[in-house]
């Protein structure tokens, strides 16, 4: 039986020394745009790499210009010793640093040009676009190669996108997947105006084979194969539109075909993974806004919730009732309390190598003791019975072995990610904490057969990652974006 497997990482804490990415040790890069290695492996050495957005980072005197930090994977995991910092001022990257652009608010990866090396895709949804005044937004691709990431191009919206509208936030959501089965990934971009889906492969000038506009205001997009045919489905999520949550819709690689409505399902963000090990991808969505924020009858359980829609031979059907999990679900640590925003971020991956994908859920507005909005991350375990509250574990900065202390407005869990950075078959937990001091922070815990190992886990700050942090008005926001959380709020 075919099962979806996302494996883990091992971390080595090394002193911060800025280095240029070294050439791949592998003679040939990994081929196949849909493999886990190529999805995140920028230098073709066979190890997945970790991308971290720092959208509030200053660039010289330009505040909140934004930056992206890349930590390259290895047999010993990731560290600040093998890193790369990319900004709009980096040679070969289009554009220039501008105040409040927040380059790196969304990040994801895919081998867009199908050369066997993953490419980095960066959303800057608050950037002005051309001569149009207002927040039109841009998406930039940075090309992978044997020495890592180098050079880039802007990916432009097609003709007819967002006519006469200036507050589009193009790039606020990013999703990749092979929708037509040709081995070249497609890219879908969500925004306040409408989604845009591009057919790969792309040229080095950033041009796809084709592109088409989505129907309606599709603020968040998710891709994944939920019917086992080897082709990704495209899910359109409504996103935070006037705090309204749904419904979802799903479509195939046919711009002329209507999207199929999923009227019982809702969500702002999501990811696909096989949580019950039956060989079909399952869609997990987050609905962080409860009645504290909205009167929508489809609003989340108090404190927020996630929903699971199980895939099968017929995919996800319109009459399928999603399974809701929240902090009042039996076995899930904590108590559902208005405003916590459980489900604000989520990631799917196998943390213990049992071949069932698990789900890491961010609760970034959770109050921990007297620390308001300190934040929390909750790990839910996959099983043959699907995703349940059994063996669920909560992590905060007050958890034994987790560096630091839960503090007011840290927002631990703002972004979360599970990935295999050293090919050991057990995914690490990666948690973004952009409110930590002026630096921002990411916490990374090694995976194991028993789950994440907090003892020996590390926290990487903006300064140790190579970002310049001057004063409180130039906090880096490191950890505000991770590939699994490819949507900005």
KEMIZA-963846 format. One record per residue (C-alpha): chain; residue number from 1; x, y, z. Coordinates in steps of 0.2 Angstrom, whole numbers, plus 5000, padded with zeros to 4 digits. Each point is the difference from the previous one (the first is absolute). Example, Ala and Ser with C-alpha at 12.3 -4.5 7.8 and 13.67 -1.06 7.14 Angstrom:
BEGIN
{node A,1,{5062,4978,5039}}
{node A,2,{5006,5017,4997}}
//
This chain:
BEGIN
{node A,1,{5000,5000,5000}}
{node A,2,{5007,5017,4995}}
{node A,3,{5002,5012,5014}}
{node A,4,{5005,5018,5001}}
{node A,5,{5016,5002,5010}}
{node A,6,{5008,5017,5006}}
{node A,7,{5015,4996,5010}}
{node A,8,{5011,5009,5013}}
{node A,9,{5015,5010,5004}}
{node A,10,{5015,5001,5012}}
{node A,11,{5006,5017,5006}}
{node A,12,{5018,5005,5003}}
{node A,13,{5002,5016,5010}}
{node A,14,{5015,5009,4993}}
{node A,15,{5007,5017,5003}}
{node A,16,{4994,5014,4988}}
{node A,17,{5012,5002,4986}}
{node A,18,{4994,5007,4984}}
{node A,19,{5005,4988,4986}}
{node A,20,{4995,4999,4981}}
{node A,21,{4992,4983,4996}}
{node A,22,{5012,4987,4994}}
{node A,23,{4999,4990,4985}}
{node A,24,{4990,4984,5000}}
{node A,25,{5010,4984,5005}}
{node A,26,{4989,4990,4989}}
{node A,27,{5006,4997,4982}}
{node A,28,{4982,5002,4993}}
{node A,29,{4985,5009,5007}}
{node A,30,{4985,4991,5005}}
{node A,31,{4988,4999,4985}}
{node A,32,{4981,5000,5000}}
{node A,33,{4991,5016,5005}}
{node A,34,{4987,4992,5012}}
{node A,35,{5013,4991,5011}}
{node A,36,{5002,5006,5018}}
{node A,37,{5018,5003,4997}}
{node A,38,{4998,5011,4985}}
{node A,39,{4986,5009,5008}}
{node A,40,{5011,5008,5013}}
{node A,41,{5018,4996,4994}}
{node A,42,{5008,5016,4993}}
{node A,43,{5017,4993,4997}}
{node A,44,{4997,4982,4995}}
{node A,45,{5010,4992,5014}}
{node A,46,{4985,4989,5005}}
{node A,47,{4995,5009,5016}}
{node A,48,{4985,5011,5001}}
{node A,49,{5003,5018,5005}}
{node A,50,{4991,5011,5012}}
{node A,51,{4993,5018,4994}}
{node A,52,{4995,5012,5014}}
{node A,53,{4991,5017,4996}}
{node A,54,{5005,5016,5009}}
{node A,55,{4989,5013,4992}}
{node A,56,{5003,5013,5013}}
{node A,57,{5019,5000,4998}}
{node A,58,{5008,5017,4996}}
{node A,59,{5012,5002,4985}}
{node A,60,{5012,5013,5005}}
{node A,61,{4989,5015,5005}}
{node A,62,{4985,4993,4990}}
{node A,63,{4988,4994,5014}}
{node A,64,{4990,4984,4997}}
{node A,65,{5007,4997,4983}}
{node A,66,{5000,4981,5004}}
{node A,67,{5012,4986,4998}}
{node A,68,{5000,4981,4998}}
{node A,69,{5012,4988,5009}}
{node A,70,{5005,4983,4993}}
{node A,71,{5008,4987,5011}}
{node A,72,{5007,4986,4990}}
{node A,73,{4997,4982,5005}}
{node A,74,{5014,4987,5003}}
{node A,75,{5002,4983,5009}}
{node A,76,{5001,5010,5016}}
{node A,77,{4985,5011,4996}}
{node A,78,{5000,5019,4998}}
{node A,79,{5010,5013,5009}}
{node A,80,{5004,5018,4998}}
{node A,81,{5018,4995,4994}}
{node A,82,{4992,4996,4983}}
{node A,83,{4988,5013,4996}}
{node A,84,{4995,5013,4987}}
{node A,85,{4991,5017,5002}}
{node A,86,{4991,5006,4985}}
{node A,87,{4992,5017,4999}}
{node A,88,{4994,5012,4986}}
{node A,89,{5018,5007,5000}}
{node A,90,{5008,4983,4997}}
{node A,91,{5009,5000,4983}}
{node A,92,{4989,4992,4987}}
{node A,93,{4984,5002,5009}}
{node A,94,{4987,5012,4991}}
{node A,95,{4995,5016,5009}}
{node A,96,{5007,5010,5014}}
{node A,97,{4997,5001,5019}}
{node A,98,{4985,5012,5003}}
{node A,99,{4993,5005,5017}}
{node A,100,{4986,4988,5006}}
{node A,101,{5000,4989,4985}}
{node A,102,{5003,4985,5011}}
{node A,103,{5009,4988,4988}}
{node A,104,{4998,4983,5006}}
{node A,105,{4983,5000,5008}}
{node A,106,{4996,4984,4991}}
{node A,107,{5013,4987,4994}}
{node A,108,{4999,4983,4991}}
{node A,109,{5010,4989,4989}}
{node A,110,{4999,4990,4984}}
{node A,111,{5011,4995,4985}}
{node A,112,{4992,5013,4989}}
{node A,113,{5012,4998,4985}}
{node A,114,{5002,4981,5002}}
{node A,115,{5019,5000,5001}}
{node A,116,{5000,4989,5015}}
{node A,117,{5003,5014,5013}}
{node A,118,{4987,5007,5010}}
{node A,119,{4996,5019,4998}}
{node A,120,{4995,5012,5013}}
{node A,121,{4983,5009,4998}}
{node A,122,{4998,5016,5010}}
{node A,123,{4984,5010,5002}}
{node A,124,{5000,5019,5003}}
{node A,125,{4982,5004,5001}}
{node A,126,{5002,5017,5006}}
{node A,127,{5011,5007,4987}}
{node A,128,{4994,5012,4987}}
{node A,129,{4999,4993,4983}}
{node A,130,{5007,5010,4985}}
{node A,131,{4992,5017,4999}}
{node A,132,{4984,4995,5009}}
{node A,133,{4998,5008,5017}}
{node A,134,{4995,4989,5014}}
{node A,135,{5005,4983,5006}}
{node A,136,{4999,4990,4984}}
{node A,137,{5014,4987,5006}}
{node A,138,{5013,4990,4991}}
{node A,139,{5007,4982,4999}}
{node A,140,{5018,4997,4997}}
{node A,141,{5009,4983,4996}}
{node A,142,{5018,4997,5005}}
{node A,143,{5008,4986,4990}}
{node A,144,{5009,4985,5008}}
{node A,145,{5016,4993,4994}}
{node A,146,{5015,4990,5005}}
{node A,147,{5007,5015,5011}}
{node A,148,{4983,5004,5007}}
{node A,149,{4988,5014,4996}}
{node A,150,{5005,5013,4988}}
{node A,151,{4991,5012,4988}}
{node A,152,{4982,5003,4998}}
{node A,153,{4985,5006,4991}}
{node A,154,{4983,5008,5003}}
{node A,155,{4985,4989,4996}}
{node A,156,{4987,5012,4993}}
{node A,157,{4981,4999,5001}}
{node A,158,{4992,4996,4983}}
{node A,159,{4990,5013,4990}}
{node A,160,{4983,5004,5008}}
{node A,161,{5006,4998,5018}}
{node A,162,{4992,5011,5013}}
{node A,163,{4993,5013,4988}}
{node A,164,{4999,5018,5008}}
{node A,165,{5004,4993,5017}}
{node A,166,{5015,5005,5010}}
{node A,167,{4999,4990,5016}}
{node A,168,{5003,4983,4993}}
{node A,169,{5014,4993,5011}}
{node A,170,{5006,4988,4986}}
{node A,171,{5010,4987,5008}}
{node A,172,{4991,4999,5017}}
{node A,173,{4999,4981,4997}}
{node A,174,{5011,4988,4990}}
{node A,175,{4997,4982,4995}}
{node A,176,{5009,4988,4989}}
{node A,177,{4997,4983,4993}}
{node A,178,{4999,4990,4984}}
{node A,179,{4982,5001,4994}}
{node A,180,{5002,4993,4982}}
{node A,181,{5013,4986,5004}}
{node A,182,{5014,5005,4989}}
{node A,183,{5013,5002,5013}}
{node A,184,{5000,5019,5000}}
{node A,185,{4992,5008,5015}}
{node A,186,{4986,5013,4998}}
{node A,187,{5000,5015,5011}}
{node A,188,{4984,5008,5007}}
{node A,189,{5000,5018,5008}}
{node A,190,{4986,5006,5011}}
{node A,191,{4996,5018,5003}}
{node A,192,{4986,5012,5005}}
{node A,193,{4994,5002,4981}}
{node A,194,{5001,4982,4993}}
{node A,195,{5011,4985,4999}}
{node A,196,{5012,4997,4986}}
{node A,197,{5006,4983,4995}}
{node A,198,{5015,4998,4989}}
{node A,199,{5005,4984,4990}}
{node A,200,{5018,4995,5001}}
{node A,201,{5014,4998,4995}}
{node A,202,{5006,5018,5002}}
{node A,203,{5014,5008,4990}}
{node A,204,{5013,5009,5009}}
{node A,205,{4992,5017,4996}}
{node A,206,{4985,4994,5011}}
{node A,207,{4988,4996,4986}}
{node A,208,{4989,4984,5001}}
{node A,209,{4993,4990,4986}}
{node A,210,{4983,5009,5004}}
{node A,211,{4990,5008,5014}}
{node A,212,{4982,5002,5004}}
{node A,213,{4990,5010,5012}}
{node A,214,{4990,4992,5013}}
{node A,215,{4981,5003,5003}}
{node A,216,{4995,5011,5014}}
{node A,217,{5011,5007,5014}}
{node A,218,{5011,4985,5004}}
{node A,219,{5011,5007,5014}}
{node A,220,{5008,4983,5005}}
{node A,221,{5005,4986,4989}}
{node A,222,{5005,4982,5004}}
{node A,223,{5006,4986,4989}}
{node A,224,{5001,4981,5003}}
{node A,225,{4995,4983,4993}}
{node A,226,{4985,4994,5009}}
{node A,227,{4994,4987,4987}}
{node A,228,{5016,4990,4997}}
{node A,229,{5001,5003,4982}}
{node A,230,{5017,5009,5001}}
{node A,231,{4994,5017,4996}}
{node A,232,{4997,5014,5013}}
{node A,233,{4983,5007,5002}}
{node A,234,{4999,5019,5003}}
{node A,235,{4990,5006,5015}}
{node A,236,{4993,5017,5002}}
{node A,237,{4998,5007,5017}}
{node A,238,{4991,5016,5004}}
{node A,239,{5013,5007,5012}}
{node A,240,{4997,5014,5012}}
{node A,241,{4987,5010,4991}}
{node A,242,{4990,5010,5012}}
{node A,243,{5003,4986,5013}}
{node A,244,{4989,4988,4989}}
{node A,245,{5006,4982,4998}}
{node A,246,{4993,4990,4986}}
{node A,247,{4996,4990,4990}}
{node A,248,{5014,4992,4991}}
{node A,249,{5001,4994,4982}}
{node A,250,{5011,4988,4991}}
{node A,251,{5005,5000,4981}}
{node A,252,{5011,4990,4988}}
{node A,253,{5013,5006,4987}}
{node A,254,{4987,5007,4989}}
{node A,255,{4996,5019,5000}}
{node A,256,{4984,4998,4991}}
{node A,257,{4993,4987,5012}}
{node A,258,{4989,5007,5015}}
{node A,259,{5007,4998,5017}}
{node A,260,{4991,4987,5011}}
{node A,261,{4993,5008,5016}}
{node A,262,{5003,4991,5016}}
{node A,263,{4986,5009,5010}}
{node A,264,{5003,4990,5016}}
{node A,265,{5018,5005,5001}}
{node A,266,{5008,5016,5006}}
{node A,267,{5017,5007,5003}}
{node A,268,{5013,5014,4998}}
{node A,269,{5015,4990,4997}}
{node A,270,{5005,4982,4997}}
{node A,271,{5011,4986,4995}}
{node A,272,{4998,4983,4992}}
{node A,273,{5008,4984,5008}}
{node A,274,{4995,4982,5004}}
{node A,275,{4996,5000,5018}}
{node A,276,{4991,4982,5000}}
{node A,277,{5013,4991,4989}}
{node A,278,{4988,4994,4987}}
{node A,279,{5010,5007,4985}}
{node A,280,{4989,5015,4997}}
{node A,281,{5004,5018,5004}}
{node A,282,{4988,5008,5013}}
{node A,283,{4996,5018,5001}}
{node A,284,{5003,5009,5017}}
{node A,285,{4994,5018,5002}}
{node A,286,{5001,5013,5014}}
{node A,287,{4986,5011,5005}}
{node A,288,{5007,5011,5013}}
{node A,289,{4986,5013,5002}}
{node A,290,{4987,4995,5013}}
{node A,291,{4985,5011,5006}}
{node A,292,{5013,5011,5008}}
{node A,293,{5003,5007,4983}}
{node A,294,{4985,4996,4990}}
{node A,295,{4981,4996,5000}}
{node A,296,{5002,4989,4985}}
{node A,297,{4990,4984,5004}}
{node A,298,{5014,4990,4993}}
{node A,299,{5013,5008,5012}}
{node A,300,{5011,4989,5009}}
{node A,301,{4998,4991,5017}}
{node A,302,{5005,5012,5014}}
{node A,303,{5019,5003,4999}}
{node A,304,{5001,4993,4982}}
{node A,305,{5000,4983,4991}}
{node A,306,{5007,4990,4986}}
{node A,307,{4989,4989,4988}}
{node A,308,{5005,4984,4991}}
{node A,309,{4993,4995,4984}}
{node A,310,{5006,4982,4996}}
{node A,311,{5005,4996,4982}}
{node A,312,{4995,4984,4990}}
{node A,313,{4998,4993,4983}}
{node A,314,{4987,5013,4996}}
{node A,315,{5010,5014,5008}}
{node A,316,{4991,5011,5013}}
{node A,317,{4981,5001,4995}}
{node A,318,{4988,5014,5003}}
{node A,319,{4990,4990,5013}}
{node A,320,{5014,4996,5011}}
{node A,321,{4999,5006,5018}}
{node A,322,{5017,5006,5006}}
{node A,323,{5006,4994,5017}}
{node A,324,{5003,5015,5012}}
{node A,325,{5014,5000,5013}}
{node A,326,{5003,5013,5013}}
{node A,327,{5006,5003,5017}}
{node A,328,{4985,4993,5008}}
{node A,329,{5001,4984,4990}}
{node A,330,{5004,4985,5012}}
{node A,331,{5019,4998,5001}}
{node A,332,{5005,5016,4993}}
{node A,333,{5010,5011,5013}}
{node A,334,{4992,5016,5006}}
{node A,335,{4983,5008,5000}}
{node A,336,{4992,5008,4986}}
{node A,337,{4999,5019,5004}}
{node A,338,{4995,5014,4989}}
{node A,339,{5014,5009,4991}}
{node A,340,{5013,4986,5001}}
{node A,341,{4999,4997,4981}}
{node A,342,{5004,4981,5000}}
{node A,343,{5002,4996,4982}}
{node A,344,{5008,5017,4995}}
{node A,345,{5014,4990,4993}}
{node A,346,{5002,4982,4997}}
{node A,347,{5012,4987,4992}}
{node A,348,{4999,4982,4995}}
{node A,349,{5014,4987,5002}}
{node A,350,{5006,4984,5008}}
{node A,351,{5009,5004,5016}}
{node A,352,{5003,4982,5006}}
{node A,353,{5002,4990,4984}}
{node A,354,{4985,4990,5003}}
{node A,355,{4994,5003,4982}}
{node A,356,{4985,5011,5006}}
{node A,357,{5001,5018,4997}}
{node A,358,{4998,5011,5016}}
{node A,359,{4993,5018,5001}}
{node A,360,{5009,5014,5009}}
{node A,361,{4988,5014,5004}}
{node A,362,{5005,5018,5005}}
{node A,363,{4990,5009,5014}}
{node A,364,{5010,5017,4999}}
{node A,365,{4987,5010,5010}}
{node A,366,{5000,4988,5015}}
{node A,367,{5002,5008,5017}}
{node A,368,{5013,4990,5010}}
{node A,369,{4998,5003,5019}}
{node A,370,{5001,5019,5001}}
{node A,371,{5009,5002,4983}}
{node A,372,{4987,5006,4988}}
{node A,373,{5001,4994,4982}}
{node A,374,{5016,4990,5004}}
{node A,375,{4994,4986,4989}}
{node A,376,{5000,4981,4999}}
{node A,377,{5002,4986,4987}}
{node A,378,{4990,4984,5002}}
{node A,379,{5006,4984,4991}}
{node A,380,{4985,4988,4995}}
{node A,381,{5005,4982,4995}}
{node A,382,{4994,4991,4985}}
{node A,383,{4994,4982,5001}}
{node A,384,{4991,4986,4990}}
{node A,385,{4984,5008,5008}}
{node A,386,{5005,5017,4993}}
{node A,387,{5005,5016,5010}}
{node A,388,{4994,5000,5018}}
{node A,389,{5004,5007,5017}}
{node A,390,{5009,4985,5006}}
{node A,391,{5019,5003,5005}}
{node A,392,{4998,5018,4995}}
{node A,393,{5013,5011,5008}}
{node A,394,{5001,5019,5003}}
{node A,395,{5016,5010,4999}}
{node A,396,{5004,5018,5007}}
{node A,397,{5016,5009,5004}}
{node A,398,{4996,4994,5018}}
{node A,399,{5001,4982,4995}}
{node A,400,{5015,4991,5007}}
{node A,401,{5014,5000,4988}}
{node A,402,{4993,5014,4989}}
{node A,403,{5012,5014,5000}}
{node A,404,{4994,5017,5007}}
{node A,405,{4985,5005,5010}}
{node A,406,{4982,5004,4995}}
{node A,407,{4998,5018,4999}}
{node A,408,{4986,5012,4996}}
{node A,409,{4997,5002,4981}}
{node A,410,{5014,4988,4995}}
{node A,411,{4987,4991,4988}}
{node A,412,{5008,4983,5001}}
{node A,413,{4992,4990,4987}}
{node A,414,{4997,5014,4988}}
{node A,415,{5007,4988,4986}}
{node A,416,{5004,4982,5002}}
{node A,417,{5008,4987,4989}}
{node A,418,{5004,4981,4999}}
{node A,419,{5014,4995,4988}}
{node A,420,{5014,4987,4998}}
{node A,421,{5016,5009,5000}}
{node A,422,{5012,4985,5003}}
{node A,423,{4991,4986,4992}}
{node A,424,{4998,4990,5016}}
{node A,425,{4981,4997,4998}}
{node A,426,{4994,5010,5015}}
{node A,427,{4994,5018,4997}}
{node A,428,{5006,5014,5011}}
{node A,429,{4989,5012,5008}}
{node A,430,{5004,5018,4994}}
{node A,431,{4990,5014,5008}}
{node A,432,{5001,5019,4996}}
{node A,433,{4999,5013,5014}}
{node A,434,{5001,5017,4991}}
{node A,435,{4997,5010,5015}}
{node A,436,{5015,4994,5010}}
{node A,437,{5009,5016,5005}}
{node A,438,{5005,5010,4985}}
{node A,439,{5008,4985,4992}}
{node A,440,{4986,4987,4997}}
{node A,441,{5004,4982,5002}}
{node A,442,{4998,4983,4993}}
{node A,443,{5000,4984,5012}}
{node A,444,{5005,4984,4992}}
{node A,445,{4999,4983,5009}}
{node A,446,{5007,4983,4994}}
{node A,447,{4988,4987,4995}}
{node A,448,{5001,4982,5007}}
{node A,449,{4989,4984,5001}}
{node A,450,{4993,5008,5016}}
{node A,451,{4996,5016,4991}}
{node A,452,{5009,5017,5002}}
{node A,453,{5015,5001,5012}}
{node A,454,{5000,5016,5010}}
{node A,455,{5016,4996,5009}}
{node A,456,{5014,5007,4989}}
{node A,457,{4988,5010,4989}}
{node A,458,{5005,5017,4994}}
{node A,459,{4994,5017,4997}}
{node A,460,{5007,5011,4986}}
{node A,461,{4998,5019,5002}}
{node A,462,{5000,5013,4986}}
{node A,463,{5017,5006,5005}}
{node A,464,{5008,4982,5000}}
{node A,465,{4992,4997,4983}}
{node A,466,{5009,5015,4993}}
{node A,467,{4987,5014,5001}}
{node A,468,{5004,5017,5005}}
{node A,469,{4989,5006,5015}}
{node A,470,{5003,5017,5006}}
{node A,471,{4986,5006,5011}}
{node A,472,{4982,4996,5004}}
{node A,473,{4994,5009,4985}}
{node A,474,{5010,4987,4989}}
{node A,475,{4995,4984,5007}}
{node A,476,{5003,4986,4987}}
{node A,477,{4984,4990,5003}}
{node A,478,{5011,4984,4996}}
{node A,479,{4988,4985,5001}}
{node A,480,{4985,5009,4993}}
{node A,481,{4999,4989,4985}}
{node A,482,{5005,4982,4996}}
{node A,483,{4996,4989,4985}}
{node A,484,{4986,4991,5008}}
{node A,485,{4992,5016,5005}}
{node A,486,{5000,5008,4983}}
{node A,487,{4987,5013,5003}}
{node A,488,{5001,5017,5008}}
{node A,489,{4987,5007,5012}}
//
